[in-house]
Amino acid sequence: MSRLAQIRSIVQEAKELAQEVGRDLGESVEEYNLALKEFESVQESIKLATVDELKEALAGLPKEEIYEPEIVEEGEVLSELPEPQILEVEEPKEGLFRAKFLGFLSALVVFAASVLGGAVLKNIDLTQLQSSNLRESLEGVFSFYSSLITGSPHAGAAIGSVVIIALSLLVGYLVYLFLASGAAKSNLEIAKGMLNNVKEWSEEQRSFIEKLKNLTSYLHQSLQNMRGAKVFGEEFAARVKRARFFEGDEIEQMSDMARGEIEHAHKLLQTLASVAALKLYAKDWELSEHVKEQLEETGRFVEELKAQIYG
């Protein structure tokens, strides 16, 4: 396989790898951003609706102290990620322009030297050349070379012109090949280094993608628990209102069932108020232990209520 073919093969492999990882990265970022938006939306809904419903339902009853959750700043608060850019991979072409330019210049130099050499040997006064007699002078030079090639003093200019032009092009092409070969060797090493860089970048991105997927999955699970807590909050707000309507506002005179529902409503108020104010602190795309404890506590409480209601 030629060096040029090797370079193109390496570049193609690097491009496909970068595109594949870039595609996976884009999908992971999009899923994460959607989950984060949804999380914040549910938080806002709990804060503006469910918490107020519970407070209204429990208004005037003996209050249980609502503690403010401890803010532990571990890392940075999660935020949306911009759309990732796919790593650009371009075929290295260093030195190729120089090879083409010098090859072309060499062809011109050989052509000019041949014309000038022929003019000298033909005894043409170069200082007297003008546009009016340039064509005639060139034909004389080319005829001179034709005579040398054919051995006939009456040879026309065609053979000489073809030979000089062909010789000039051949020299230019050989110069180009020589320089292009050196450039190809250098570009092959550049291409190999580029592929290694793409592989390193891909490994880093795949590690990041894995972390992002785990975080997204955790957010989805937490969202399920938060929605469950919200549903129970709305339900127990209604239960407390119903109990107070039929049994009055004196807790001592209420049934055990009504007092139990009020107790659950207080716990739900505390849980939902804490969740609504929760900041998603994370370090290296791993939620802080404080945040996890709060979210998992919400999940345990929801499961506890489910077990009590549905058995």
TIVONU-600008 format. One record per atom (N, C-alpha, C): residue in three letters; x, y, z. Coordinates in steps of 0.001 Angstrom, whole numbers, plus 500000, padded with zeros to 6 digits. Layout:
<nodes>
AlaXYZ ...
</nodes>
This chain:
<nodes>
Met500849498806500000 Met500000500000500000 Met500889501251500000 Ser500582502193499105 Ser501357503424499037 Ser501147504260500296 Arg502083505197500505 Arg501947506055501683 Arg500671506884501618 Leu500346507347500410 Leu499122508139500267 Leu497896507313500632 Ala497873506057500192 Ala496749505168500527 Ala496706504907502034 Gln497887504742502640 Gln497945504537504096 Gln497397505763504837 Ile497807506929504367 Ile497346508173505005 Ile495831508266504935 Arg495278508014503749 Arg493815508108503585 Arg493084507072504430 Ser493655505878504539 Ser493042504832505359 Ser493041505229506841 Ile494161505772507301 Ile494270506205508702 Ile493313507354508985 Val493256508322508061 Val492361509474508233 Val490903509016508273 Gln490542508060507401 Gln489170507558507374 Gln488812506865508688 Glu489753506073509207 Glu489526505405510497 Glu489333506433511615 Ala490161507481511604 Ala490056508528512624 Ala488727509264512515 Lys488295509548511276 Lys487030510246511065 Lys485853509417511573 Glu485838508132511230 Glu484727507256511645 Glu484670507132513161 Leu485844507018513790 Leu485884506905515247 Leu485387508193515896 Ala485840509346515390 Ala485427510634515945 Ala483932510847515760 Gln483398510466514604 Gln481969510634514340 Gln481122509728515227 Glu481587508489515401 Glu480839507538516250 Glu480771508029517690 Val481924508410518239 Val481960508883519617 Val481210510206519743 Gly481369511072518742 Gly480656512350518770 Gly479149512157518761 Arg478675511175517990 Arg477244510879517943 Arg476747510379519302 Asp477496509450519908 Asp477118508938521233 Asp477143510056522279 Leu478140510917522172 Leu478257512031523114 Leu477078512968522973 Gly476708513282521730 Gly475577514179521495 Gly474279513620522066 Glu474052512322521879 Glu472837511684522406 Glu472828511708523929 Ser473984511441524535 Ser474061511421525999 Ser473830512804526588 Val474407513812525951 Val474224515187526421 Val472759515594526302 Glu472129515225525191 Glu470718515573524989 Glu469836514909526048 Glu470079513634526318 Glu469286512920527334 Glu469500513523528718 Tyr470745513875529019 Tyr471044514495530312 Tyr470345515836530454 Asn470421516671529425 Asn469790517993529477 Asn468283517876529663 Leu467662516912528967 Leu466214516716529112 Leu465858516276530530 Ala466662515366531083 Ala466402514884532445 Ala466565516017533456 Leu467582516852533269 Leu467813517965534191 Leu466680518986534107 Lys466231519295532896 Lys465108520224532729 Lys463853519683533401 Glu463625518382533220 Glu462454517750533806 Glu462537517789535333 Phe463725517526535856 Phe463929517556537300 Phe463604518940537846 Glu464133519957537208 Glu463907521332537661 Glu462443521725537519 Ser461789521214536462 Ser460366521509536265 Ser459515520894537379 Val459825519646537751 Val459081518987538832 Val459350519703540163 Gln460581520107540379 Gln460913520870541587 Gln460068522143541671 Glu459988522855540544 Glu459237524112540514 Glu457755523862540771 Ser457220522790540186 Ser455808522455540376 Ser455517522119541844 Ile456437521365542464 Ile456270521024543885 Ile456305522285544739 Lys457258523146544429 Lys457435524362545219 Lys456235525303545104 Leu455717525469543896 Leu454663526457543657 Leu453256525904543878 Ala453088524598543909 Ala451741524038544015 Ala451588523105545208 Thr452304521986545200 Thr452056520942546202 Thr452377521407547617 Val453514522090547790 Val453881522572549125 Val452820523540549655 Asp452338524409548794 Asp451303525373549218 Asp449997524658549565 Glu449665523604548811 Glu448445522839549116 Glu448539522205550498 Leu449692521657550809 Leu449875521024552120 Leu449843522067553234 Lys450500523199553005 Lys450488524253554020 Lys449074524744554277 Glu448302524889553203 Glu446910525333553350 Glu446085524299554107 Ala446316523012553786 Ala445556521949554454 Ala445890521871555937 Leu447147522160556291 Leu447594522027557685 Leu447517523336558461 Ala447073524407557813 Ala447018525724558471 Ala446118525678559704 Gly446630526217560818 Gly445861526271562052 Gly446016525077562940 Leu446601523987562421 Leu446847522805563236 Leu448202522951563916 Pro448406522228565014 Pro449718522270565661 Pro450813521963564642 Lys451812522845564581 Lys452830522726563546 Lys453979521843563992 Glu454456521071563039 Glu455732520397563246 Glu456795521267562599 Glu457890521423563278 Glu458937522308562773 Glu459466521788561438 Ile459507522692560465 Ile460065522355559153 Ile461508522818559128 Tyr462405521871559147 Tyr463819522247559181 Tyr464320522517557767 Glu465229523426557697 Glu465868523736556420 Glu466999522721556194 Pro467027522078555034 Pro468087521095554787 Pro469451521765554777 Glu470419521065555312 Glu471772521600555355 Glu472342521684553941 Ile472878522859553611 Ile473464523045552288 Ile474942522663552355 Val475273521607551679 Val476659521149551634 Val477152521305550199 Glu478022522267549990 Glu478508522537548635 Glu479666521593548304 Glu479335520527547636 Glu480338519550547215 Glu480413519577545694 Gly481379520307545171 Gly481501520420543727 Gly480719521605543200 Glu480135521439542010 Glu479382522490541337 Glu477937522044541150 Val477039523049541080 Val475635522743540816 Val475501522324539351 Leu474768521248539112 Leu474591520767537750 Leu473901521809536884 Ser474339521905535648 Ser473725522823534697 Ser473666522148533337 Glu472915522742532425 Glu472796522169531088 Glu474131522234530359 Leu474345521265529511 Leu475568521216528716 Leu475290521720527307 Pro476233522445526710 Pro476048522861525317 Pro476169521667524384 Glu475667521817523181 Glu475775520747522199 Glu477249520497521893 Pro477697519262522037 Pro479126518991521827 Pro479513519092520359 Gln480764519451520142 Gln481298519535518784 Gln482076518254518458 Ile481814517711517277 Ile482544516521516845 Ile483971516923516494 Leu484912516128516936 Leu486316516411516661 Leu486564516395515155 Glu487132517500514653 Glu487406517602513227 Glu488677516828512871 Val488592516049511810 Val489744515280511341 Val489974515633509868 Glu491136516152509571 Glu491485516523508203 Glu492736515763507764 Glu492761515424506472 Glu493934514732505929 Glu495135515675505925 Pro496262515279506519 Pro497442516149506525 Pro498022516283505121 Lys498331517504504731 Lys498877517754503388 Lys500071518694503448 Glu500796518623504544 Glu501955519497504684 Glu503016519163503644 Gly503557520194502993 Gly504633520004502029 Gly504168519713500621 Leu502876519386500422 Leu502396519046499082 Leu502334520280498186 Phe501923521403498746 Phe501889522630497947 Phe503303523018497526 Arg504237522881498457 Arg505646523202498154 Arg506172522290497053 Ala505808520999497126 Ala506263520057496107 Ala505698520429494738 Lys504428520801494681 Lys503809521185493408 Lys504444522471492865 Phe504634523426493777 Phe505197524707493341 Phe506614524541492803 Leu507459523804493538 Leu508846523630493110 Leu508938522760491857 Gly508017521801491726 Gly507981520993490515 Gly507648521853489304 Phe506642522717489467 Phe506262523633488383 Phe507399524594488069 Leu508038525113489128 Leu509153526053488935 Leu510328525370488229 Ser510591524111488584 Ser511682523365487938 Ser511408523181486458 Ala510153522881486127 Ala509793522721484712 Ala510024524026483957 Leu509644525151484567 Leu509855526449483924 Leu511344526743483743 Val512127526425484775 Val513574526686484710 Val514221525866483600 Val513869524585483500 Val514436523725482458 Val514020524227481080 Phe512747524609480955 Phe512270525108479664 Phe513020526383479287 Ala513133527324480260 Ala513823528591479986 Ala515293528361479674 Ala515933527471480428 Ala517354527191480205 Ala517569526561478839 Ser516660525686478444 Ser516778525042477133 Ser516631526068476013 Val515653526960476173 Val515444528002475157 Val516654528923475080 Leu517118529355476267 Leu518267530261476276 Leu519526529583475750 Gly519724528334476137 Gly520891527592475645 Gly520844527424474138 Gly519661527089473628 Gly519506526943472182 Gly519735528248471459 Ala519267529344472072 Ala519449530666471453 Ala520925531019471363 Val521664530703472421 Val523097530997472417 Val523806530185471340 Leu523464528881471292 Leu524103528013470302 Leu523686528385468880 Lys522520528964468727 Lys522010529371467415 Lys522485530763467047 Asn523231531388467986 Asn523755532745467773 Asn522642533781467639 Ile521593533614468442 Ile520524534606468470 Ile520850535625469537 Asp520809536920469186 Asp521108537996470135 Asp519903538183471063 Leu520032537714472301 Leu518909537781473240 Leu518511539204473582 Thr519473540124473482 Thr519155541525473845 Thr518267542182472802 Gln518169541568471633 Gln517377542154470560 Gln515974541534470446 Leu515679540631471384 Leu514363539978471326 Leu513244540975471627 Gln512229540963470808 Gln511046541792470993 Gln509818540922470726 Ser508682541432471114 Ser507466540649470907 Ser507216540371469433 Ser507700541256468583 Ser507451541087467147 Ser508248539931466556 Asn509412539677467086 Asn510238538595466543 Asn510437537441467518 Leu509662537427468620 Leu509819536374469629 Leu509440535017469066 Arg508326534972468353 Arg507881533683467809 Arg508897533133466830 Glu509415534001465986 Glu510407533573465005 Glu511663533055465692 Ser512085533752466753 Ser513281533335467488 Ser513071531976468144 Leu511873531761468761 Leu511580530477469405 Leu511556529353468383 Glu510985529628467219 Glu510961528590466190 Glu512374528236465753 Gly513249529267465732 Gly514642529005465389 Gly515329528127466413 Val515047528401467697 Val515633527596468776 Val515137526159468691 Phe513826525983468527 Phe513257524633468486 Phe513727523890467228 Ser513904524622466146 Ser514419523988464921 Ser515841523502465128 Phe516602524246465902 Phe517979523843466206 Phe517992522491466924 Tyr517092522363467924 Tyr517028521084468655 Tyr516506519963467760 Ser515573520314466894 Ser515073519296465961 Ser516200518787465074 Ser517078519700464643 Ser518208519305463798 Ser519147518380464548 Leu519375518679465830 Leu520252517818466634 Leu519667516417466771 Ile518348516349466895 Ile517693515056467126 Ile517626514247465841 Thr517271514915464758 Thr517064514197463487 Thr518323514129462625 Gly519272515021462904 Gly520488515070462091 Gly520282515786460778 Ser519132516399460603 Ser518837517118459360 Ser518875518620459629 Pro519606519394458833 Pro519676520838459055 Pro518377521557458694 His517474520873458042 His516224521505457620 His515017521050458451 Ala515258520487459617 Ala514148519996460464 Ala513301521159460977 Gly512024520913461088 Gly511122521954461591 Gly511191522094463107 Ala510378523027463614 Ala510407523330465060 Ala509598522343465899 Ala508718521558465278 Ala507769520731466035 Ala508458519722466933 Ile509403518977466354 Ile510054517926467144 Ile510817518540468316 Gly511550519596468067 Gly512322520240469129 Gly511448520786470235 Ser510312521400469857 Ser509415521969470872 Ser508816520879471744 Val508427519758471085 Val507835518645471842 Val508849518065472816 Val510079517891472358 Val511117517313473215 Val511431518230474390 Ile511572519552474128 Ile511904520494475207 Ile510771520560476231 Ile509546520619475742 Ile508400520671476662 Ile508303519374477467 Ala508489518236476779 Ala508418516945477480 Ala509525516834478515 Leu510736517282478152 Leu511850517234479098 Leu511577518125480302 Ser511038519315480056 Ser510728520242481160 Ser509688519643482103 Leu508652519053481504 Leu507596518436482325 Leu508138517243483105 Leu508999516460482463 Leu509563515292483137 Leu510393515713484345 Val511258516720484152 Val512082517192485267 Val511192517747486381 Gly510190518549485985 Gly509282519103486990 Gly508553518021487761 Tyr508126516972487019 Tyr507401515874487669 Tyr508311515088488607 Leu509557514862488203 Leu510508514138489056 Leu510808514926490333 Val510953516248490190 Val511163517091491372 Val509953517000492292 Tyr508764517066491669 Tyr507525516964492472 Tyr507464515618493195 Leu507776514518492462 Leu507721513188493080 Leu508687513069494246 Phe509888513591494051 Phe510896513513495112 Phe510438514261496358 Leu509973515496496157 Leu509528516297497302 Leu508233515741497903 Ala507313515267497027 Ala506045514718497513 Ala506271513444498314 Ser507288512657497915 Ser507599511440498653 Ser508038511772500076 Gly508888512794500202 Gly509307513222501542 Gly508149513759502345 Ala507263514523501656 Ala506087515076502343 Ala505148513955502782 Ala504994512943501915 Ala504106511823502242 Ala504604511076503479 Lys505923510889503564 Lys506500510219504728 Lys506196511006505994 Ser506397512333505904 Ser506111513191507055 Ser504625513181507395 Asn503763513248506363 Asn502314513272506593 Asn501801511948507137 Leu502468510852506766 Leu502075509550507308 Leu502295509525508820 Glu503414510070509263 Glu503681510138510708 Glu502679511060511392 Ile502351512164510716 Ile501351513092511275 Ile500000512399511397 Ala499627511636510356 Ala498342510927510366 Ala498290509904511499 Lys499398509172511706 Lys499438508192512794 Lys499291508882514151 Gly499978510018514307 Gly499856510771515560 Gly498452511293515760 Met497831511735514666 Met496460512232514743 Met495493511125515161 Leu495682509925514600 Leu494827508794514969 Leu494981508464516449 Asn496206508497516947 Asn496427508256518383 Asn495720509308519231 Asn495780510567518783 Asn495097511643519516 Asn493587511427519524 Val493056510999518382 Val491610510738518292 Val491224509584519224 Lys492071508565519288 Lys491784507429520165 Lys491811507860521635 Glu492779508682522000 Glu492844509181523380 Glu491613510022523697 Trp491268510904522760 Trp490077511742522942 Trp488828510867523080 Ser488741509822522263 Ser487575508937522297 Ser487463508221523635 Glu488588507763524162 Glu488573507088525460 Glu488095508040526558 Glu488582509276526512 Glu488155510279527503 Glu486661510541527382 Gln486185510684526138 Gln484767510975525926 Gln483885509802526323 Arg484341508579526056 Arg483541507404526439 Arg483432507301527961 Ser484508507642528654 Ser484453507665530113 Ser483452508709530585 Phe483482509883529939 Phe482547510948530291 Phe481110510539529963 Ile480920509885528807 Ile479585509431528403 Ile479019508462529437 Glu479869507560529928 Glu479425506580530928 Glu478972507288532209 Lys479754508281532645 Lys479377509038533839 Lys478067509780533612 Leu477921510359532430 Leu476719511130532126 Leu475486510235532067 Lys475655509028531514 Lys474534508085531442 Lys474109507638532843 Asn475089507361533707 Asn474767506963535085 Asn474031508086535813 Leu474500509313535614 Leu473862510464536254 Leu472442510649535734 Thr472269510518534424 Thr470940510666533818 Thr469987509612534347 Ser470480508384534444 Ser469657507297534966 Ser469243507578536412 Tyr470162508109537204 Tyr469867508426538604 Tyr468816509535538686 Leu468930510530537802 Leu467950511621537792 Leu466558511105537437 His466506510166536468 His465204509601536086 His464564508857537261 Gln465374508079537983 Gln464855507358539144 Gln464391508326540220 Ser465160509373540441 Ser464788510378541441 Ser463510511105541032 Leu463372511347539728 Leu462151512004539237 Leu460922511159539538 Gln461061509849539354 Gln459938508954539651 Gln459534509059541119 Asn460530509096541996 Asn460241509215543432 Asn459635510575543768 Met460147511626543128 Met459622512965543385 Met458172513093542923 Arg457894512521541749 Arg456499512555541266 Arg455581511774542203 Gly456116510632542709 Gly455320509863543665 Gly455037510667544924 Ala456065511360545444 Ala455882512193546635 Ala454894513316546353 Lys454953513881545160 Lys454031514958544789 Lys452582514458544759 Val452389513267544162 Val451043512683544111 Val450514512439545525 Phe451371511863546385 Phe450949511626547773 Phe450701512947548488 Gly451501513951548212 Gly451309515249548853 Gly449949515826548519 Glu449596515770547233 Glu448282516288546821 Glu447155515457547441 Glu447374514132547488 Glu446343513253548049 Glu446141513516549544 Phe447239513608550300 Phe447091513780551743 Phe446655515198552106 Ala446944516179551251 Ala446392517516551481 Ala444874517445551408 Ala444365516689550435 Ala442917516533550301 Ala442344515730551470 Arg443078514712551916 Arg442597513900553044 Arg442488514736554325 Val443501515567554555 Val443480516406555761 Val442315517375555705 Lys442091517956554549 Lys440953518887554407 Lys439635518164554663 Arg439529516948554146 Arg438305516168554353 Arg438118515844555828 Ala439210515412556492 Ala439110515068557918 Ala438695516287558741 Arg439272517439558434 Arg438940518648559197 Arg437504519080558924 Phe437009518835557704 Phe435635519198557374 Phe434636518368558179 Phe434927517070558292 Phe433973516189558968 Phe434237516055560464 Glu435494516234560904 Glu435821515962562304 Glu436245517203563072 Gly436340518329562417 Gly436721519552563120 Gly438234519740563160 Asp438650520800563868 Asp440068521170563896 Asp440778520746565184 Glu440056520138566102 Glu440663519714567355 Glu441265518315567165 Ile442591518251567187 Ile443261516977566933 Ile442882515925567961 Glu442716516383569240 Glu442385515422570299 Glu441058514719570042 Gln440164515381569312 Gln438843514797569067 Gln438772514056567735 Met439878514043566994 Met439875513369565697 Met440120511871565861 Ser439719511116564853 Ser439946509671564862 Ser441436509384564652 Asp441823508165564979 Asp443222507769564780 Asp443618507872563307 Met442687507526562432 Met442981507609561001 Met443287509040560586 Ala442477509987561063 Ala442666511392560704 Ala443991511909561247 Arg444315511542562488 Arg445598511996563052 Arg446781511398562290 Gly446630510140561845 Gly447693509516561053 Gly447881510221559713 Glu446793510627559094 Glu446880511336557813 Glu447529512705557990 Ile447232513355559111 Ile447874514649559384 Ile449374514469559593 Glu449736513384560282 Glu451160513116560506 Glu451878512881559169 His451257512093558291 His451837511855556969 His451932513157556170 Ala450916513992556292 Ala450915515265555566 Ala452067516147556032 His452336516164557338 His453468516940557867 His454794516401557305 Lys454917515091557280 Lys456155514493556756 Lys456321514786555263 Leu455193514704554557 Leu455255515005553121 Leu455623516463552886 Leu455099517342553699 Leu455430518762553571 Leu456933518972553775 Gln457457518338554815 Gln458888518468555083 Gln459719517897553924 Thr459323516717553469 Thr460070516060552393 Thr460035516877551103 Leu458843517314550735 Leu458697518045549478 Leu459348519427549539 Ala459262520098550687 Ala459919521396550831 Ala461430521244550692 Ser461964520166551251 Ser463408519924551167 Ser463831519605549730 Val463038518775549061 Val463358518403547687 Val463261519605546752 Ala462245520441546979 Ala462065521603546113 Ala463227522586546223 Ala463864522636547391 Ala464973523568547603 Ala466339522937547332 Leu466334521658546966 Leu467590520930546831 Leu468395521405545618 Lys469668521652545822 Lys470585521980544746 Lys471376520724544384 Leu471472520461543097 Leu472146519243542647 Leu473660519465542544 Tyr474322519366543687 Tyr475778519505543697 Tyr476417518202543222 Ala477420518352542373 Ala478111517167541846 Ala479587517491541647 Lys480389516454541736 Lys481820516581541490 Lys482223515486540517 Asp482831515896539429 Asp483217514964538377 Asp482011514134537936 Trp480850514819537794 Trp479598514229537320 Trp479077513119538220 Glu479433513207539485 Glu478924512296540511 Glu478226513147541566 Leu476927512886541787 Leu476187513672542775 Leu476817513520544151 Ser476795514614544906 Ser477366514569546248 Ser476545513639547138 Glu477179513117548151 Glu476494512196549066 Glu475308512857549744 His475456514142550053 His474358514871550688 His473126514881549789 Val473320515150548516 Val472203515187547569 Val471591513797547419 Lys472450512789547300 Lys471947511424547166 Lys471119511014548381 Glu471593511351549568 Glu470864510998550793 Glu469467511611550786 Gln469383512872550355 Gln468092513550550341 Gln467139512891549343 Leu467653512589548157 Leu466810511987547123 Leu466416510554547493 Glu467345509816548067 Glu467049508442548448 Glu466100508384549644 Glu466194509363550527 Glu465251509442551643 Glu463838509672551122 Thr463725510505550097 Thr462421510736549470 Thr461880509439548882 Gly462753508685548211 Gly462332507417547636 Gly461881506418548691 Arg462604506366549811 Arg462222505434550889 Arg460861505810551483 Phe460630507108551634 Phe459354507549552210 Phe458195507206551272 Val458403507393549968 Val457370507062548987 Val457065505565549033 Glu458113504746549091 Glu457903503297549162 Glu457169502912550441 Glu457475503605551522 Glu456799503332552808 Glu455314503628552696 Leu454955504741552108 Leu453539505087551954 Leu452828504113551026 Lys453528503725549935 Lys452945502753548999 Lys452633501444549715 Ala453570501016550551 Ala453377499755551271 Ala452207499851552228 Gln452050500999552885 Gln450961501161553851 Gln449606501196553146 Ile449580501836551971 Ile448286502015551274 Ile447915500798550458 Tyr448911500251549739 Tyr448594499160548818 Tyr448991497790549332 Gly449648497790550481 Gly450015496513551079 Gly451238495880550457 
</nodes>
